[in-house]
Every structure is written in C-alpha cells, then in structure tokens.
C-alpha cells in the first residue's frame, strides 16, 4: 500500500516535465465494465461480427483506455499526493486497443496556472501506446491539483 | 455487417435530441475505481463521481438511443469540459446537437460531431462533451 505524503509545493511540476507511466495490461473485466456503462455495441462484444471488420476483433472502449492511462499518471509521484479534479479532456483515437494489450502512456506538462496557494491547474498533452510502440490515442488534459491537508 | 443504427445522412447539422436518465450509484464508483485506480473523493458527506465515469455513463445514455449500432465505423475523437461536481445519487441525462457533418469523398461514410450537454436532476449543466464519430452512409448499404 502506498502511503500518501503531505505535499508542500508544486515546484516539481514544471512546464516540460515528462511522466512515463508503467505498462499495464488491459484486462477483460475493464471491457465488461465499459460495456456496463457505455453499452455492448458489437464492436466491443461480438467477435464473430468483428472478425469481418477492419479491426479484426472486438476493441475496448476508447474512454476506458484514457481512463486507465490517467489512472497510471495519478499513481505517480508527486501527482499521487495531491487532490485531483479533471477539468478538461480531449482525445483522438489513432489505433484500436484490444483486450490483453499492454498499454502505457507518456504525459508532458504544457502549461501551469497557479490558482491559489494550494491549487494549480496543470495542462498535459499525452500519448497512449499499445504493445510498447503503437500509438493508440493522443490528447490533452487539464487537471486541477490541490495540496493534501 | 447487419445494421440497426442510423446512418450519416440521418444526422444533419442542427439535429437535436435527448436521452433517458441514469442515477449514479456507489457501485458504479466502486467498479470504476477497481478498474482505474482513480482516487475516492468526497464533498461534505457526498461521494464524488470521477469525471471519466461521467463520460462513460453519457456514452451509454447516448448509445441507448440506438444511434449507431452496426453503422458506427470508428470513434475519431472526443473532448470534454467538466463544469460542476457530480455526486453519487445524481441523475444524469443528455441533450445532443449535431454540430458538424461531412461526407467522405467516396460518399460511403461520413464524420458527425455531436455536442453532448449533460445535466443533473436540477437541470444544471454539469459537463459538455464533443463526440466525433464515423458513420456508414446509406449509399454503401444500398449497394451492398
């Protein structure tokens, strides 16, 4: 279990800083829960139909990929020690992701706006890769971060 | 591919519609956190709904309209702005508007962009999404 440390400043979060996340396999249960919320469109659930589709197999929900990538970022120091609120998110999908694909992400800070003594808005651009090389999606997020305590 | 959804031509710019609602439960947030490792936050005694769960739920409400089952080729992109906190117990519903529509040169498919205004049970605008999808055009089905 990771112990949350009290943050004293956002000095480590400077424009240009890059966060390379660890790699994580996209499990089937994430697809099933994506279906629970987003619906079981045949592109996500019908292997027979998707065998004839250019994608070749059922694909996972794009928002689930973005969610997992952000979750990997949120576990990284020093971000994990702040209280975070997602303010904006945009994402373009480049290649599909399939169940059991390993994904990882690269986030880079592109702007930082101090809102108060305890809160900053940090904008990142990001790329999510599958199987260590294929660009699956890319985009930008703005996250409001507040000091713990 | 067997189709049940609507085609590119069914979504001219300016077309509007609305979805049914969904009440967000503690279980929704529990499941979301299990798969995402997102933190769990509260405002006063209320449990916050993670923003990407709002996006997923809105996607589901929109899907329930039967908009693109079988006619969706791909989701090109999405963007979201989150204005107000959503907490467990809130009920979300969506009003959509087609903001862009462009046919491919081959006339067999087209890109449609929807604005997805998302409201809570007090009719407060809590989030705004933009969803760009590629849909089959009617011509390709008639010839196939």
Boltz contact constraints between the chains, C-beta under 6 A:
constraints:
  - contact:
      token1: [A, 30]
      token2: [B, 35]
      max_distance: 6.0
  - contact:
      token1: [A, 33]
      token2: [B, 31]
      max_distance: 6.0
  - contact:
      token1: [A, 33]
      token2: [B, 35]
      max_distance: 6.0
  - contact:
      token1: [A, 37]
      token2: [B, 56]
      max_distance: 6.0
  - contact:
      token1: [A, 37]
      token2: [B, 57]
      max_distance: 6.0
  - contact:
      token1: [A, 37]
      token2: [B, 60]
      max_distance: 6.0
  - contact:
      token1: [A, 38]
      token2: [B, 56]
      max_distance: 6.0
  - contact:
      token1: [A, 38]
      token2: [B, 59]
      max_distance: 6.0
  - contact:
      token1: [A, 38]
      token2: [B, 60]
      max_distance: 6.0
  - contact:
      token1: [A, 39]
      token2: [B, 60]
      max_distance: 6.0
  - contact:
      token1: [A, 39]
      token2: [B, 63]
      max_distance: 6.0
  - contact:
      token1: [A, 41]
      token2: [B, 69]
      max_distance: 6.0
  - contact:
      token1: [A, 62]
      token2: [B, 75]
      max_distance: 6.0
  - contact:
      token1: [A, 63]
      token2: [B, 55]
      max_distance: 6.0
  - contact:
      token1: [A, 63]
      token2: [B, 56]
      max_distance: 6.0
  - contact:
      token1: [A, 67]
      token2: [B, 36]
      max_distance: 6.0
  - contact:
      token1: [A, 67]
      token2: [B, 52]
      max_distance: 6.0
  - contact:
      token1: [A, 71]
      token2: [B, 36]
      max_distance: 6.0
  - contact:
      token1: [A, 71]
      token2: [B, 37]
      max_distance: 6.0
  - contact:
      token1: [A, 71]
      token2: [B, 38]
      max_distance: 6.0
  - contact:
      token1: [A, 75]
      token2: [B, 37]
      max_distance: 6.0
  - contact:
      token1: [A, 86]
      token2: [B, 51]
      max_distance: 6.0
  - contact:
      token1: [A, 87]
      token2: [B, 82]
      max_distance: 6.0
  - contact:
      token1: [A, 88]
      token2: [B, 81]
      max_distance: 6.0
  - contact:
      token1: [A, 89]
      token2: [B, 80]
      max_distance: 6.0
  - contact:
      token1: [A, 90]
      token2: [B, 79]
      max_distance: 6.0
  - contact:
      token1: [A, 91]
      token2: [B, 78]
      max_distance: 6.0
  - contact:
      token1: [A, 92]
      token2: [B, 77]
      max_distance: 6.0
  - contact:
      token1: [A, 93]
      token2: [B, 75]
      max_distance: 6.0
